Amino acid sequence: MRADSLDGMGLQAVAEQHTGAEAALDVRENVPLAPYTTLGIGGPARWFITATTEAEIAAAVQFARDRHVPLFVLGGGSNLLVSDNGFPGLVLHVALRGVHTSVERPNESVYVTAAAGESWDELVQFTVEENLQGMECLAGIPGSVGGTPVQNVGAYGQEVAQTLVSVRCLDMRDLRFVELTRADLRFGYRTSLLNAAERGRYIVTRVTFAMKRSGTPGSQPNLSYADLKRIFPEPARPTLAEVAEAVRGIRRGKGMVVDAADPDSRSAGSFFRNPIVPQESLERVAQVSGLHVNQVPHWPAGEGCIKLPAAWLLEHAGFVRGTVLGRAGISSKHTLALVNRGDAAQRDIAALRERIVNGVRARFGIELEQEPVNVG
Ligand SMILES: Cc1cc2nc3c(=O)[nH]c(=O)nc-3n(C[C@H](O)[C@H](O)[C@H](O)COP(=O)(O)OP(=O)(O)OC[C@H]3O[C@@H](n4cnc5c(N)ncnc54)[C@H](O)[C@@H]3O)c2cc1C
């Protein structure tokens, strides 16, 4: 990854001069979506456009409007469950590239701006090689930079909300490019404005992060997560690159790095969010499991609520690693990952999902929520 290439593209200048209609678009028809997803599932998109500039993004939105068809924004396809019937409108694949690093002032944050179509993991690698702290624990997460603010991607003690400063987006209401700040984005656990209150309104074209130069105050790698503490016990002082590599190693062991050689990684990551439930639910969970409340893992979630680990609930409802249902299954390395065991269709994954959701509800009275986005 090369820094400063974003400005080289003149991304901002292009976007502000064009509202889009004149951009030449490469429109394809009836394009199978399965190859664009990490689950490898999904029928065809009626129309498919890959946009490499902001002008093309705006023009593609106009294209869908002119035909009165729905539009779906595709990043790296790592958090999607696409219908076997495909998508009846336009799939807009965001493929803008470029990374820019701000001029550095002593003891101030370094601002890294990346176009939405950049690979997230490559951006993480770029920042750790540049000795910039703030994303090292998010190494190995698949998908695009533009996809990360949507559900406030997080892992191993970090989430993008901690470093993200702003996103530039196309507001589809009036086809204008706007800057949304971290406060505007109303981040929460696996949520933001983009997948909640204003879902489907904005297309992210680039994201800016404030990073700390290694060696400046507060720039130590984040080792808050137990697995990382085990690898780097006190007084170890690993570099950012070492932490990122350790995270990738832990993730590989769980099938959570996309790898063609690992069938357990043919997934959409964690399929269920950790449910946030009223404190009283904890007693019921403990009671039906024959445990004391202190033996049930949970974290405070504010306002009289707690967060329960979805993986624990699945396991205690009988859905263990390696469970198989036809062509779908639970990863043999990670309880929360539903996998395509080969030629699975969306309905196979949906059947397994229903079985799990019903099983957990019947046992604990808790409603699990699907994390990947349904398409079509
Ligand atoms: C093996 C594996 C491990 C994973 N591990 C984690 C993890 O540890 N933590 C975690 O949080 N997630 C994890 N995920 C989920 C996923 O990688 C992230 O949610 C990722 O950020 C999705 O980005 P994407 O570009 O692939 O988005 P897509 O899957 O293409 O899209 C997801 C959603 O974002 C929207 N979107 C994408 N790009 C844009 C854009 N430019 N503008 C507006 N909307 C957009 C889409 O419309 C859709 O609603 C994992 C997935 C896999 C397969």
The ligand as an ORCA input file, in Angstrom:
! r2SCAN-3c Opt
* xyz 0 1
  C     -13.757    -14.643      8.526
  C     -14.424    -13.360      8.965
  C     -14.055    -12.740     10.148
  C     -14.683    -11.554     10.570
  N     -14.294    -10.982     11.747
  C     -14.890     -9.845     12.185
  C     -14.493     -9.239     13.413
  O     -13.595     -9.711     14.108
  N     -15.129     -8.114     13.811
  C     -16.124     -7.542     13.069
  O     -16.662     -6.516     13.489
  N     -16.508     -8.081     11.882
  C     -15.922     -9.201     11.421
  N     -16.312     -9.784     10.236
  C     -17.388     -9.161      9.455
  C     -16.900     -8.252      8.303
  O     -15.608     -8.579      7.917
  C     -16.957     -6.787      8.654
  O     -18.257     -6.419      9.035
  C     -16.511     -5.893      7.475
  O     -16.258     -4.596      7.927
  C     -17.519     -5.831      6.349
  O     -16.953     -5.034      5.317
  P     -17.221     -5.337      3.791
  O     -16.495     -4.328      3.016
  O     -16.925     -6.768      3.490
  O     -18.794     -5.058      3.713
  P     -19.899     -5.892      2.939
  O     -20.009     -7.253      3.498
  O     -19.712     -5.757      1.482
  O     -21.205     -5.057      3.367
  C     -21.653     -5.066      4.704
  C     -22.624     -3.891      4.896
  O     -21.887     -2.675      4.769
  C     -22.437     -1.887      3.701
  N     -21.300     -1.232      3.037
  C     -20.150     -1.803      2.582
  N     -19.367     -0.867      2.039
  C     -20.020      0.307      2.153
  C     -19.740      1.645      1.757
  N     -18.598      1.981      1.116
  N     -20.669      2.612      2.023
  C     -21.830      2.305      2.663
  N     -22.149      1.063      3.041
  C     -21.253      0.075      2.793
  C     -23.168     -2.864      2.811
  O     -24.184     -2.215      2.065
  C     -23.722     -3.831      3.840
  O     -24.880     -3.288      4.420
  C     -15.704    -10.967      9.779
  C     -16.068    -11.590      8.579
  C     -15.447    -12.763      8.175
  C     -15.842    -13.403      6.869
*
